[in-house]
Amino acid sequence: MKTRLGCLSNKSDSYSDFSEFLPPANETTARCLKLSTDEVVRWSESFDHLLSHKYGLAAFRTFLKTEFSDENIEFWMACEEYKKIKSSTKLVSKANKIFKEFIDIQAPREVNIDYRTREKTKQSLEDPSPTSLNDIQAKIYSLMEKDSYPRFLRSKMYQDMVNRAHAQGQRRSV
């Protein structure tokens, strides 16, 4: 029983393998040097920058998983995919899937939204369009930007990534 519950006590600060977010060690291009130093630091400049960067998004998702709160980023990503759908049939299908997984009361990965937003979204999905989820996605984005993002930047995980990226950059330039 103790070992089963042990995984629940792991906090984001105990995460130690960040290598998956950094470029392979054998790559020495200028772009990789930039990623391993400037880019990781730039993630702290704006939430948009973090989410628009492949490795930044991966690191943020991993951080949220360690906090058992990854439903918001997974919802945001599902909305990004949803906006790209051109087929109305696929749009309806994806809208239903997103609603059942994230928005509906007692959804398996329910995002934290108020009743009014849930009902407004439910109504807009009765006749789905690529913009039907924009309002709720913006609310979840704002919630992550104000709550999860600052915690990510203060986390030992992010600080260790910055230090490791800086150390890799120094080793490559020597």
C-alpha positions as CSV (number, residue, x, y, z in Angstrom):
1,M,0.0,0.0,0.0
2,K,2.8,2.4,0.9
3,T,4.4,2.0,-2.6
4,R,1.2,2.5,-4.4
5,L,0.6,5.7,-2.6
6,G,4.2,6.8,-2.9
7,C,3.6,8.0,-6.5
8,L,0.9,10.4,-5.2
9,S,3.3,12.1,-2.9
10,N,5.8,12.9,-5.7
11,K,5.6,16.6,-6.3
12,S,6.9,18.5,-9.4
13,D,10.0,19.5,-7.4
14,S,11.1,15.9,-7.4
15,Y,11.2,15.6,-11.2
16,S,14.8,15.1,-12.2
17,D,15.0,14.0,-15.9
18,F,14.7,17.0,-18.1
19,S,16.7,15.7,-21.0
20,E,13.6,14.9,-23.0
21,F,13.0,18.7,-23.4
22,L,16.5,19.6,-24.5
23,P,18.0,18.8,-27.9
24,P,20.1,15.6,-28.3
25,A,23.6,16.0,-26.8
26,N,25.3,15.2,-30.1
27,E,23.7,18.2,-31.9
28,T,25.9,21.2,-31.9
29,T,24.1,23.6,-34.3
30,A,23.6,27.2,-33.3
31,R,19.9,26.6,-33.1
32,C,20.4,23.9,-30.5
33,L,22.8,26.1,-28.6
34,K,20.1,28.8,-28.6
35,L,17.5,26.4,-27.4
36,S,19.7,25.1,-24.6
37,T,20.3,28.6,-23.3
38,D,18.2,31.5,-24.6
39,E,15.1,29.5,-25.5
40,V,14.5,27.9,-22.1
41,V,15.0,31.3,-20.4
42,R,12.6,32.9,-22.9
43,W,9.8,30.6,-21.8
44,S,9.6,32.9,-18.7
45,E,9.0,36.0,-20.8
46,S,5.5,35.0,-21.9
47,F,3.0,32.2,-21.5
48,D,2.4,32.4,-25.3
49,H,6.1,31.9,-26.0
50,L,6.1,28.8,-23.7
51,L,3.1,27.2,-25.4
52,S,4.2,28.0,-28.9
53,H,7.5,26.2,-28.4
54,K,7.6,22.4,-28.8
55,Y,9.8,21.8,-25.9
56,G,8.2,24.4,-23.7
57,L,4.8,22.9,-24.2
58,A,6.2,19.5,-23.4
59,A,7.8,20.7,-20.3
60,F,4.7,22.6,-19.1
61,R,2.5,19.5,-19.7
62,T,5.0,17.3,-17.7
63,F,4.9,19.9,-14.9
64,L,1.1,19.9,-14.8
65,K,1.0,16.0,-14.8
66,T,3.3,16.0,-11.7
67,E,0.8,18.3,-10.1
68,F,-2.2,16.1,-11.2
69,S,-3.7,19.1,-13.0
70,D,-3.0,18.5,-16.7
71,E,-6.6,18.6,-17.7
72,N,-6.4,22.4,-18.5
73,I,-3.5,22.1,-21.0
74,E,-5.0,19.0,-22.5
75,F,-8.3,20.8,-23.0
76,W,-6.4,23.8,-24.5
77,M,-4.6,21.6,-26.9
78,A,-7.8,19.8,-27.9
79,C,-9.3,23.2,-28.7
80,E,-6.3,24.1,-30.8
81,E,-6.9,20.9,-32.8
82,Y,-10.6,21.6,-33.0
83,K,-10.1,25.0,-34.6
84,K,-8.2,23.4,-37.5
85,I,-11.0,21.0,-38.5
86,K,-12.6,21.8,-41.8
87,S,-15.2,19.0,-42.1
88,S,-18.5,19.8,-40.4
89,T,-19.0,16.1,-39.6
90,K,-15.6,15.9,-37.9
91,L,-16.3,19.2,-36.2
92,V,-19.5,17.8,-34.6
93,S,-17.7,14.6,-33.6
94,K,-14.7,16.4,-32.0
95,A,-17.0,19.0,-30.3
96,N,-19.0,16.1,-28.6
97,K,-15.8,14.4,-27.6
98,I,-14.3,17.5,-26.1
99,F,-17.6,18.3,-24.3
100,K,-17.8,14.8,-22.8
101,E,-14.2,14.6,-21.8
102,F,-13.6,18.1,-20.4
103,I,-16.7,20.3,-20.1
104,D,-19.7,18.2,-19.0
105,I,-20.4,18.0,-15.3
106,Q,-18.5,15.0,-13.9
107,A,-16.5,14.7,-17.1
108,P,-13.4,12.4,-16.7
109,R,-11.1,15.4,-17.1
110,E,-13.4,18.2,-16.1
111,V,-12.0,21.7,-16.4
112,N,-12.8,24.2,-13.7
113,I,-15.4,26.5,-15.1
114,D,-18.5,28.3,-13.8
115,Y,-22.0,27.2,-14.6
116,R,-22.7,30.1,-16.9
117,T,-19.7,29.3,-19.1
118,R,-20.6,25.6,-19.2
119,E,-24.1,26.3,-20.3
120,K,-23.0,28.9,-22.9
121,T,-20.6,26.4,-24.3
122,K,-23.2,23.7,-24.4
123,Q,-25.5,26.0,-26.4
124,S,-22.8,27.0,-28.8
125,L,-21.9,23.4,-29.4
126,E,-25.5,22.6,-30.5
127,D,-24.4,24.0,-33.9
128,P,-20.6,23.8,-33.7
129,S,-18.3,26.1,-35.6
130,P,-14.5,26.4,-35.4
131,T,-15.0,29.3,-33.0
132,S,-17.5,27.5,-30.7
133,L,-14.9,26.8,-28.0
134,N,-13.0,30.2,-28.2
135,D,-14.6,31.7,-25.0
136,I,-14.1,28.7,-22.8
137,Q,-10.6,28.1,-24.2
138,A,-9.7,31.8,-23.4
139,K,-10.9,31.3,-19.8
140,I,-8.8,28.2,-19.3
141,Y,-5.8,29.9,-21.0
142,S,-6.2,32.8,-18.6
143,L,-6.5,30.5,-15.6
144,M,-3.3,28.6,-16.6
145,E,-1.5,31.9,-17.3
146,K,-2.4,33.4,-13.9
147,D,-2.0,30.2,-11.8
148,S,-0.1,27.3,-13.3
149,Y,2.4,29.3,-15.4
150,P,3.9,31.2,-12.4
151,R,4.1,28.0,-10.4
152,F,5.9,26.4,-13.3
153,L,8.4,29.2,-13.5
154,R,9.1,29.0,-9.7
155,S,9.3,25.2,-9.8
156,K,12.5,23.3,-9.2
157,M,11.8,21.5,-12.4
158,Y,12.0,24.7,-14.5
159,Q,14.9,26.1,-12.6
160,D,16.8,22.9,-13.1
161,M,16.0,23.0,-16.8
162,V,17.5,26.5,-17.0
163,N,20.6,25.5,-15.1
164,R,21.1,22.3,-17.2
165,A,20.5,24.2,-20.5
166,H,23.0,26.8,-19.4
167,A,25.5,24.2,-18.4
168,Q,25.1,22.4,-21.8
169,G,25.6,25.7,-23.6
170,Q,28.8,26.3,-21.7
171,R,30.1,22.8,-22.5
172,R,29.3,23.3,-26.2
173,S,31.0,26.6,-26.5
174,V,34.3,25.4,-24.9
